[in-house]
């Protein structure tokens, strides 16, 4: 038989492993509802936080503390499934810039609650977009094993043209040159989006300089 102290330690270890499995099944990040649906009381989360096994990343969302750091892409997917990667982050994923963004640039519906995005990690830069522009050019891309929502190349180029004055000039010029030489570009689609976003004249002028 186990000594009483060792028995208690074994029970805690077994309990810990069954709780950890819930996180494992959700890429290391869960909503509180994921935990309670698995049959466990929400007060267990508080205990796991006190024990240093779990951290709270924002209200209602929790992350297991593995030895290896959880991919930021997993966090973005879990916390913000409605968000769309845009601007500098999209440029980076399309290899239109060599600069790694200091934050994840995410587009969300203009009516989204701002409190949702108050997290310490990863860093976020949020763009609140009106409905008529928000739904244009949504695509997907695989990054770090995750399928992420992202604006396609043409929507991304229209966005940076629209926000040119707020961008680093070198990053902007490199992105335009990269798009102009990209075999996957679709100029007809670019012009279509530019019309929808009221940047047609500027887009034709800028793109025309490189093509």
N, C-alpha and C positions, 0 to 999 in steps of 0.2 A: 504493500500500500504506500501511497505518497504521503510524506509528512504534510501536515496541514498547510504550511507556508508554500511548499512546492505545488500542492494540489490547487491552491488558489491561483498560483502563477500559470499553471497549465490551463485552467478554466478561462482566465483572462486572455491567454494566447489564442485559444480556440475561438473565443468570442470575437477577438480582434480579426482573425482570419475570415470569419463569416461576414463581418462588416466590410472588410477590405474587398471581398468578392463583389459587393454591390458597386463599389468604385471601379474595380477592374472591368466590370461589364459595361461601364459608361466612360471608358478612356480616362479614368482617374478623377472625373469631375461629375458631381451629381447635383440635382435639385433636391430640396428636402422631400418633395413628393416622391422622388425615386426611392428614397430610403424608407419612407413609411409604406409605400406600396410593396416593398420587399418584406414587410411584416415587422419592422423595427420601430420602436418609439423614438420620437424626435429628440428626447432628452439624451439619448445615447450619443448623438452628435456633439452635444455640449461636453460630455465626458471625453470623447475622442479628441476634442479641441484642447481640453485641459491636459490630456496625456501627450499632446504634441503630434498626434497621428494625422490630424486634419486641420486645415485652416479655412476660415470663412473668406471667400473672395469678394462676395457682395451679398446683400440680403437674399437668403433662400438658396445660395449656391456654395458648394463646399468642395475642397480639393484635398485628395489624399497626399500625404507627404512621402513620396517615393524617394529612393536614393537618386534616381535620374530625374531631372527637371521635366515637367510635362510641357509638351510643345505649345507654343503660343497659339498656333493654328487650332488646336483642340479647344483651348479656352475661348477663342473667338467664335468658333462653331457652336459651342455649348451655350455661351451666354448671349450671343447676338445672332441667332439664325436668320433674322430678318434684315441684317445689315449687308451691305454690298461693298467689297473692296474697291477703292477708287483712288484717283489722283496719284501721289507719289508711290503708294503701295502697289497700285496696279502697274505703274511704269516699271517698278522693280521686278515684279513677277513676269512681265513681258520682255524683260531684258532691255528696256528702253532707257534705263539709267543704271549706273554702276554704284550709286550711292544707296546704302541701306537706310531706309527711313528710320527716323528716331522714334516714330510711333506708327501704329496701324491707322491708316487713313480709311475711314468707314463712312459710307453714305447711308443715312436712315431717313425714313419719312419725317417730314417737318413736324408732325404732331407727336413724335416720339418723346417720352418722358426723359428729361435731361439727367435725372437722378440715376437712371440705369447705368450710366457710363462713368460714374464716379468710383473707379477702382484704381488701386495702386499699380497693379501689374496685370497684363502688359499696358504700356502707354498707348493712349488712344487720341486720335484727332478726328472729331466727328463733324460731318457736314449734314446739316438738316435741309433736305431737299423737298421742294414742292412736288406733289403727286405727278404732274404732267412730265416732269423731267426724271423723276425717281425710277420709273419703270422702263425707261429707254435702255436698250442694249444690255440687259442682264444675261450673263453667261456663267460658266463654271470653270474652275481650274483646280488641278491637283497640286497640293503643296504639303510637304511633310506628312504624307499619308492621308490627308484630309481633302475632301472636295469642298472648295470654298466658292461662295458666290462672288462674282467679280464683274465689273463692267467690261464689255468687250473692247477691242483695240480702238474701234471707231468712236465709241462713246467716251473712252478715256481721252482720246485726242481732242474731242470737242470740249470736254471738261477743262483740260489744261489751257486751251485757247480762251475759253470763257474766263478763267481765273489767271490769265497770264501775268497780270500786274502783281499778283500775290506770290508768284513763283520765283525761284532762283533762275536767273537768265540762262546760266550754263545748263542746268537740268532741263529747262524748257527746250532749248535749242537741240540738245542731244536727243530728246524724246522725239522731236519733229523729224530730225534726220533719220533716226532709227525706224520710225514708221514709214517714211518715204522709201526706204530700202528693204522693207519687210515683205517677203514673198506672200505672207498671209494677209496682207492689207486688202481692204475692200473699199475702193475710193467712192463707188456709187453709194454704198451704205454710209460712208462718212458724210457725203454731201446731203443725203437724206436726213441724217441726225442733225447736221448743222442747220438745216432749214427749221427743223422742229425746235431747236434750241436758240434760234435767232442769232446765229453766229456764221451764217452762210458766207457772206461777203469776206469776212475776216479769215475764215477757214480756207477759202479758195485762194486768197492772196498769200497766206503763209505757206500752205502746202505747195502752191504753184512755184514758189521760190526754190523748192528742193526736188521737184519732179520734172 
